[in-house]
Amino acid sequence: MHAFNPLRRNLLFAGSLGAAATALPTVSFAAETSKNSTASLFDVRSHGATGDGKTLDSPAINAAIEAAAQAGGGIVFFPAGAYLSFSIRLKSHVYLHLAEGATIIAADSPKPGDATGYNGGVYDAAESNAPWEQYQDYGHNHWHNSLIWGENIHDCGITGTGLVWGKGLSYGAERGVRGDYPQYNAEQAGVGNKAIALKNCRNVQFRDFSVLKGGHFAFLLTGVDNLVLENLTIDTDRDGMDIDCCQNVRVSHCTVNSPWDDGICPKSSYALGLNRPTRNLTIDSCFVTGYYALGSVLDGSFKKIPAQPMCGHNGRIKCGTESNGGFINIAISNCVFEGCQGYSLISADGAKIEDIAITNTTMRDLYSGPLFFYLGARLRGPKESTTTGSIKRITVSNLVYSNAIRNSYSILTGLPDHPIEDVKLSNIFIETTGGGTEEMARHTLDDVTTKYPETTMFGPAPAAGFYLRHMQRVEMSHIEITHARPEARPAFHLHEVERADFFAVTAPRTNAGAFVLERVKDLRIGWSRAAADTALAEADNKTL
């Protein structure tokens, strides 16, 4: 395991700080300044912070934040140094600005059986979220037990090129070795388990800084509207950013390394006590990966993580799994995936997933297929208002995918009485490692409706490219599928699909053909190198 020392990258002890390192930068933020004025600067050292990496500086930091809030707003400035902290409480009209060389370090949480952590300190208590706690996991029900948190605030954020290091945070359930960090019980009083958490906020910006080891969530943002996350680097041990029940969100130019959990993860839980969708979201020009040892993306060494148990190499972009409210009007473009899993659109708890456009993606060395669209019926929510959701009007274009490491096929599956509708896939090139057997080609996938949804729950894939089930109105054009090794499975397996069009599709023919059709209606294939031009009103147990 690569041993990363943040001090080498971004922490400077006071004796090594030069005058240039402590000079105040020129900053200008329209959101936190009044008209025709410059925001006031509140230096945390002027309020008693030491920045020595040993003294607890959170009381001084919170005093600076309170002073800025009382003054009507301002910038709380962190000169270069190491600021050891328990919970930091954000306020409206206040921005934290982390200068180059400035690091906020999460102090050690109480260990199991202890009442306090570092120097007798604790993180703020995990507040009650009754009666909604039963509908999502522990981490999604609490925000205050975090290194930095805010609730019901607005016009605020964090900027600068410094670092937030969640050194003393819990990463929740055991998921493999992450380095020389102790494990804390996330549910124990006084333990912090998130780097940054916001609830019911608006007009929020996070720009330019980095997060190392963010705990269970580097960012947990629930009900946050008018949100910007730009030019962030997140190198973490669980989720990178969870964007839950948020609207009008811009994520751009971010790098997320999260081998043990998801990278960029829109969600729509029931944590706010209502079905609120994540809506009007763009994700642009981001790099997501699950490949690299903790800290090695931040220091630029990019050391691949060694084989170890419980490392899923997730690191992906996934809508779900908490999925009560829905995902509506989302555009994802110009993203790069490496050593992780592919795109996931998941409605397990009644979510409507509608009007999603994904374009211009490259993927290498993935641990799953490029696409996983799943409509299930776990239905974790109030019984009187939680019904099966829907997935419709989805487009994916300009996608390149190569060297899949495991489970290389894409799964798009609805339910028998709730099909996925109106999906268009175009300009896609897939090169798998191949190696599928005739026995795998004969495997039948069960309808799995209530389990935690992952691609691995279906077992071996009967298709080498796309498995399509319970769908209506599917169009696939200019798709090419190739294999590095011989492959016995057909490229396409369709099961209970109605109105499917394949145009300019290229794929190798196996003994099972290129297409396997089960209970398929209204199929057209044209100008294809995978099969002859075909128009079928109905087909069952047929290969082409």
C-alpha positions in Angstrom: 0.0 0.0 0.0 1.3 3.4 -0.9 2.0 5.5 2.2 0.9 9.0 1.5 2.1 11.9 3.8 -0.1 14.9 3.3 2.6 17.0 5.1 4.8 16.4 2.0 2.2 17.9 -0.3 0.3 20.6 1.5 1.2 20.9 5.2 4.1 23.2 6.2 5.1 23.6 9.8 5.4 27.2 11.0 9.2 27.2 10.9 9.2 26.5 7.2 6.7 29.1 6.1 8.0 31.9 4.0 6.5 35.4 3.8 5.1 34.6 0.4 3.2 31.6 1.8 1.3 33.7 4.3 0.5 36.7 2.0 -3.2 37.2 1.5 -4.3 36.4 -2.1 -6.6 38.7 -4.1 -10.1 37.2 -3.9 -13.4 38.4 -5.1 -16.7 36.5 -4.7 -19.9 38.2 -5.8 -22.1 35.8 -3.8 -20.6 36.8 -0.4 -20.0 40.5 -0.9 -22.4 43.3 -0.7 -22.9 45.5 -3.8 -20.0 47.7 -4.7 -17.8 46.5 -1.8 -15.1 44.0 -1.1 -15.7 41.1 1.3 -14.1 41.5 4.8 -11.3 39.0 5.6 -11.2 37.2 8.9 -7.9 35.5 9.4 -8.3 32.4 11.7 -4.9 33.2 13.3 -6.2 36.5 14.4 -8.9 34.6 16.3 -6.4 32.3 18.0 -5.7 29.5 15.6 -2.1 28.2 15.6 -1.9 26.1 12.5 0.8 23.9 14.1 -1.0 20.6 13.5 -1.0 19.8 17.3 -3.3 22.4 18.9 -7.0 22.1 18.5 -7.9 25.0 16.3 -11.6 24.4 15.8 -12.7 26.8 18.6 -10.7 29.6 16.9 -12.0 28.7 13.5 -15.6 28.8 14.7 -15.0 32.1 16.4 -13.7 33.6 13.1 -16.8 32.2 11.2 -19.1 33.7 13.9 -17.3 37.0 13.6 -17.7 37.1 9.8 -21.4 36.1 10.1 -22.0 38.8 12.7 -20.4 41.4 10.4 -22.9 40.5 7.6 -20.5 38.1 5.8 -16.9 37.7 4.7 -14.1 35.4 3.9 -12.6 33.3 6.7 -8.9 33.0 5.6 -6.6 30.1 6.4 -2.9 31.0 5.8 -0.5 28.1 5.2 -0.4 25.7 8.1 -2.0 22.6 9.6 -5.3 23.3 11.4 -6.4 20.4 13.7 -10.1 20.5 14.2 -13.3 18.9 15.3 -16.6 20.1 13.9 -16.5 23.4 12.0 -19.9 25.1 11.6 -20.5 27.0 8.4 -22.7 30.1 8.4 -24.6 32.1 5.7 -22.6 34.7 3.7 -19.3 33.2 4.9 -16.7 31.5 2.7 -13.7 29.6 3.9 -10.6 30.3 1.8 -7.8 27.8 2.1 -4.5 29.3 0.9 -1.9 27.1 -0.7 -0.2 25.1 2.0 -3.2 25.3 4.3 -4.8 22.1 5.5 -7.8 21.5 7.8 -7.1 18.1 9.6 -9.9 16.1 11.2 -8.8 15.3 14.7 -8.9 11.7 15.9 -12.4 10.5 16.8 -13.1 8.6 20.0 -12.0 5.0 19.6 -14.4 2.2 20.4 -15.1 2.3 24.1 -13.7 5.8 24.6 -15.8 8.9 25.5 -13.5 11.4 23.8 -11.0 11.7 21.0 -7.9 13.8 20.6 -7.2 16.0 23.6 -10.6 15.2 25.0 -12.5 16.5 22.0 -15.5 15.1 20.1 -17.4 15.9 16.9 -20.8 17.4 17.1 -23.5 14.9 17.9 -25.3 13.1 15.2 -28.7 14.8 15.2 -32.0 12.9 15.1 -33.7 12.5 11.7 -36.8 10.7 13.1 -39.1 9.5 11.7 -37.2 9.2 8.4 -34.2 7.3 9.6 -35.5 3.9 8.6 -35.5 4.7 4.9 -31.8 5.2 4.3 -28.5 4.1 5.8 -27.1 5.7 8.9 -24.7 8.1 7.1 -27.5 9.7 5.1 -29.5 10.6 8.2 -27.0 12.8 9.9 -25.0 15.9 9.0 -23.7 17.5 12.2 -21.2 14.7 13.0 -18.9 16.0 10.3 -15.6 17.9 10.1 -17.4 20.8 8.3 -21.1 21.1 8.3 -24.0 23.6 7.7 -27.8 23.5 7.9 -30.4 26.0 6.6 -27.7 28.4 5.4 -27.1 30.2 2.1 -24.5 32.1 0.1 -21.5 30.2 1.4 -18.8 27.7 0.5 -15.1 26.8 0.5 -12.5 28.0 -2.0 -8.7 28.0 -2.4 -6.0 25.5 -3.3 -5.6 24.0 0.2 -6.5 20.6 1.6 -9.2 19.1 3.8 -7.8 15.9 5.3 -10.3 13.7 7.1 -7.6 11.9 9.1 -9.7 11.1 12.2 -13.0 10.4 10.5 -14.8 7.0 10.3 -15.2 5.5 6.9 -18.2 3.4 8.1 -18.3 -0.4 7.5 -15.0 -2.2 7.0 -14.1 -2.2 3.3 -10.4 -3.3 3.0 -7.1 -1.7 3.9 -6.7 2.0 3.3 -3.4 2.7 4.9 -2.3 3.3 8.5 -5.6 4.8 9.7 -7.6 3.5 12.6 -11.2 2.4 12.1 -13.8 4.2 14.2 -17.4 3.2 14.9 -19.5 5.6 12.8 -22.5 5.3 15.1 -20.6 6.0 18.3 -21.2 9.3 20.0 -18.5 11.9 19.2 -17.2 10.2 16.1 -17.1 12.2 12.8 -17.8 10.3 9.6 -18.0 13.0 6.9 -15.6 15.6 5.7 -18.2 18.1 4.4 -22.0 17.9 5.0 -24.8 20.3 4.1 -28.5 20.1 4.6 -31.2 22.4 3.2 -28.9 25.1 1.8 -28.7 27.2 -1.3 -26.2 29.2 -3.3 -23.2 27.2 -2.4 -19.8 27.0 -4.1 -16.9 24.6 -3.6 -13.9 25.4 -5.7 -10.3 24.4 -6.3 -9.3 22.6 -3.0 -8.6 18.9 -2.4 -10.0 16.3 0.0 -7.9 13.4 1.3 -9.6 10.5 3.1 -13.1 12.0 3.4 -14.6 9.4 5.7 -17.9 7.8 4.7 -18.6 10.8 2.5 -16.1 13.4 1.3 -19.2 15.5 0.5 -22.8 14.8 1.7 -25.0 17.5 0.2 -28.7 17.0 0.9 -31.3 19.4 -0.3 -28.7 21.9 -1.5 -29.8 24.1 -4.5 -27.8 26.3 -6.8 -24.7 24.3 -6.1 -21.3 24.5 -7.8 -18.5 21.9 -7.3 -15.6 22.9 -9.6 -11.9 21.9 -10.0 -11.9 19.6 -6.9 -9.6 16.7 -6.3 -11.0 14.0 -4.0 -8.8 11.1 -3.0 -10.9 9.1 -0.5 -11.8 5.9 1.2 -15.6 5.8 0.6 -18.0 8.0 -1.5 -16.5 11.1 -3.2 -19.5 13.3 -3.5 -23.2 12.4 -2.8 -25.5 15.0 -4.3 -28.8 14.1 -2.7 -32.2 15.7 -3.4 -30.3 18.7 -4.9 -31.4 21.0 -7.7 -29.6 23.3 -10.1 -26.2 21.7 -9.7 -23.0 22.1 -11.7 -20.1 19.6 -11.2 -17.1 20.3 -13.5 -13.4 19.6 -13.8 -13.2 17.3 -10.8 -11.0 14.3 -10.1 -12.3 11.6 -7.8 -10.4 8.5 -6.7 -12.7 6.3 -4.6 -11.7 2.6 -4.9 -14.0 1.4 -2.0 -17.2 3.3 -3.0 -18.7 5.6 -5.6 -17.1 8.6 -7.1 -19.8 11.1 -8.2 -23.1 9.9 -6.8 -26.4 11.7 -7.3 -29.0 10.3 -5.0 -32.6 11.1 -4.1 -33.2 9.6 -0.6 -36.1 10.1 1.8 -33.8 11.8 4.3 -35.7 15.1 4.0 -39.1 13.5 4.7 -40.4 13.8 1.2 -39.8 12.6 -2.4 -37.6 15.3 -3.7 -35.7 14.6 -7.0 -32.2 15.6 -7.9 -33.0 17.8 -10.9 -31.2 20.1 -13.4 -27.7 18.6 -12.8 -24.7 18.8 -15.2 -21.5 16.8 -14.7 -18.8 17.9 -17.1 -15.1 17.2 -17.7 -14.5 14.9 -14.7 -12.1 12.0 -14.1 -13.4 9.2 -11.9 -11.4 6.1 -10.9 -11.2 3.3 -8.4 -7.7 2.2 -9.3 -5.3 4.1 -7.1 -3.9 3.8 -3.6 -5.2 6.3 -1.1 -3.3 9.6 -1.5 -1.4 8.6 -4.7 -3.7 10.7 -6.9 -3.1 13.7 -4.7 0.7 13.4 -4.7 0.8 12.5 -8.4 2.4 9.0 -8.0 -0.8 7.2 -9.2 0.2 3.8 -7.6 -2.3 1.1 -8.4 -4.0 -0.4 -5.4 -2.9 -4.0 -4.7 -5.3 -6.9 -4.7 -7.2 -7.0 -1.4 -10.6 -8.1 -0.1 -13.7 -5.9 -0.2 -12.2 -3.4 -2.7 -14.8 -3.0 -5.4 -12.9 -0.6 -7.5 -16.2 1.4 -7.7 -15.2 5.0 -8.4 -18.0 5.5 -10.8 -20.8 7.9 -11.6 -24.0 6.5 -10.3 -27.5 7.8 -9.8 -28.8 5.8 -6.8 -29.0 3.6 -4.9 -31.1 5.7 -2.5 -33.7 6.6 -5.1 -37.0 7.8 -3.7 -37.5 11.2 -5.4 -35.9 10.7 -8.8 -33.3 12.0 -11.2 -34.7 14.4 -13.8 -33.0 16.6 -16.5 -29.4 15.5 -16.1 -26.6 16.0 -18.6 -23.2 14.2 -18.3 -20.4 15.0 -20.8 -16.7 14.8 -21.5 -15.9 12.4 -18.6 -13.1 9.8 -18.3 -13.3 6.5 -16.3 -10.4 4.3 -15.4 -10.1 1.2 -13.2 -13.6 1.6 -11.8 -17.1 0.7 -12.8 -19.4 2.2 -15.5 -22.4 4.5 -15.5 -25.3 3.4 -13.3 -28.9 4.7 -13.4 -30.8 2.9 -10.6 -34.4 3.3 -9.5 -34.9 1.0 -6.6 -37.2 3.0 -4.3 -39.7 4.5 -6.6 -37.6 7.1 -8.4 -38.5 8.5 -11.8 -35.4 8.7 -13.9 -36.2 10.9 -16.9 -34.5 13.0 -19.5 -30.8 11.9 -19.1 -28.2 12.7 -21.7 -24.7 11.1 -21.5 -22.1 12.0 -24.2 -18.4 11.9 -24.9 -17.1 9.3 -22.5 -13.9 7.2 -22.5 -13.5 4.2 -20.3 -10.5 1.8 -19.7 -9.8 -1.2 -17.4 -13.3 -1.3 -15.9 -14.6 -3.8 -13.4 -18.1 -3.8 -14.9 -19.8 -3.0 -18.2 -20.1 0.6 -19.4 -23.9 0.8 -18.6 -26.1 -0.5 -15.8 -29.7 0.8 -16.1 -31.8 -0.9 -13.4 -35.5 -0.5 -12.5 -36.2 -2.5 -9.3 -38.7 -2.6 -6.5 -36.8 -2.6 -3.2 -39.2 0.3 -2.3 -37.5 1.5 0.8 -39.8 4.4 1.8 -43.2 5.0 3.4 -45.5 2.3 2.3 -48.4 4.6 1.6 -46.5 6.7 -0.9 -43.7 4.5 -2.4 -44.5 2.7 -5.6 -42.4 1.4 -8.5 -40.6 4.1 -10.4 -39.7 4.5 -14.0 -36.8 5.0 -16.4 -37.4 6.7 -19.7 -36.0 9.1 -22.3 -32.3 8.2 -21.9 -29.6 8.9 -24.5 -26.0 7.7 -24.5 -23.6 8.7 -27.3 -19.9 8.9 -28.2 -18.6 6.3 -25.8 -15.4 4.3 -26.0 -14.7 1.4 -23.7 -11.8 -1.0 -23.6 -10.0 -3.7 -21.6 -12.8 -4.7 -19.2 -11.4 -6.6 -16.2 -14.6 -8.3 -15.0 -18.3 -8.4 -16.0 -17.8 -6.5 -19.3 -21.4 -6.6 -20.5 -24.0 -3.8 -20.1 -27.3 -4.6 -18.3 -30.4 -2.6 -19.1 -33.3 -4.2 -17.3 -36.7 -3.1 -16.1 -39.6 -5.1 -14.6 -42.2 -7.2 -16.4 -44.9 -4.7 -15.8 -42.6 -1.6 -15.7 -40.4 -1.6 -18.7 -37.6 0.9 -19.3 -38.7 3.2 -22.1 -37.2 5.3 -24.9 -33.5 4.6 -24.8 -31.2 5.7 -27.6 -27.6 4.5 -27.8 -25.3 5.7 -30.6 -21.6 5.9 -31.6 -20.3 3.4 -29.1 -17.1 1.3 -29.5 -16.7 -1.6 -27.0 -13.6 -3.8 -26.9 -13.9 -6.5 -24.2 -11.3 -9.0 -23.0 -13.6 -11.8 -24.3 -13.3 -15.3 -23.0 -17.0 -16.0 -22.5 -18.1 -19.6 -22.7 -21.0 -21.4 -24.3 -22.2 -22.3 -20.8 -22.3 -18.6 -19.9 -24.3 -18.0 -23.0 -26.9 -20.4 -21.8 -27.2 -18.8 -18.3 -30.6 -17.3 -17.5 -30.8 -14.1 -15.5 -33.5 -14.0 -12.8 -35.6 -11.0 -12.2 -34.0 -9.6 -9.1 -36.3 -6.9 -7.7 -35.7 -6.4 -4.0 -31.9 -6.8 -3.4 -29.3 -4.1 -3.2 -28.7 -3.5 -6.9 -25.3 -4.2 -8.3 -24.2 -5.8 -11.6 -22.7 -8.7 -9.8 -26.1 -9.9 -8.4 -27.1 -11.4 -11.8 -24.3 -13.9 -12.1 -22.6 -14.8 -15.4 -23.7 -12.8 -18.4 -25.4 -14.5 -21.4 -24.4 -11.6 -23.6 -20.9 -10.3 -24.4 -22.1 -6.8 -25.2 -25.7 -5.8 -24.1 -28.3 -7.7 -22.1 -31.7 -5.9 -22.7 -34.7 -7.0 -20.7 -38.2 -5.5 -20.1 -37.8 -2.6 -22.4 -39.8 -0.6 -24.9 -38.6 1.5 -27.8 -34.9 0.9 -27.9 -32.7 2.3 -30.6 -29.0 1.4 -31.1 -27.0 2.9 -34.0 -23.4 2.8 -35.0 -22.4 0.4 -32.3 -19.3 -1.8 -32.6 -18.3 -4.7 -30.3 -15.0 -6.5 -30.5 -13.2 -9.0 -28.2 -9.5 -9.4 -27.4 -10.0 -13.2 -27.0 -12.4 -15.6 -28.6 -16.0 -15.1 -27.3 -18.8 -17.7 -27.3 -21.6 -15.4 -26.2 -23.8 -13.4 -28.6 -23.2 -9.7 -28.6 -26.9 -8.9 -27.9 -29.4 -10.8 -25.8 -33.0 -9.4 -25.8 -35.6 -10.6 -23.4 -39.2 -9.2 -23.5 -38.3 -6.1 -25.6 -40.8 -4.3 -27.7 -39.8 -2.1 -30.7 -36.1 -2.4 -31.0 -34.1 -0.9 -33.9 -30.5 -1.7 -34.6 -28.8 0.3 -37.3 -25.1 0.0 -38.5 -24.2 -2.4 -35.8 -20.9 -4.4 -36.0 -20.3 -7.5 -33.8 -18.8 -10.9 -34.3 -21.1 -13.9 -34.9 -20.7 -16.9 -32.6 -22.4 -20.3 -32.7 -25.2 -18.6 -30.9 -25.3 -15.8 -33.5 -24.9 -12.1 -32.8 -28.5 -11.7 -31.5 -30.5 -13.9 -29.1 -34.2 -13.0 -29.1 -36.7 -14.1 -26.4 -40.3 -12.8 -26.6 -39.3 -9.8 -28.7 -41.8 -7.7 -30.7 -41.3 -5.3 -33.6 -37.6 -5.8 -34.3 -35.7 -4.1 -37.1 -32.0 -4.6 -38.1 -30.5 -2.6 -40.9 -27.2 -1.9 -42.6 -25.5 -4.1 -40.0 -22.4 -6.3 -40.1 -23.7 -8.4 -37.2 -26.8 -9.8 -39.0 -28.7 -9.5 -42.2 -31.3 -6.8 -42.7 -34.3 -8.1 -40.8 -37.8 -6.9 -39.8 -39.7 -9.2 -37.4 -43.2 -8.6 -35.9 -42.4 -11.2 -33.2 -39.6 -13.5 -32.3 -39.1 -16.0 -29.5 -36.2 -18.4 -28.9 -34.6 -17.2 -32.1 -31.0 -16.4 -33.0 -29.7 -14.1 -35.8 
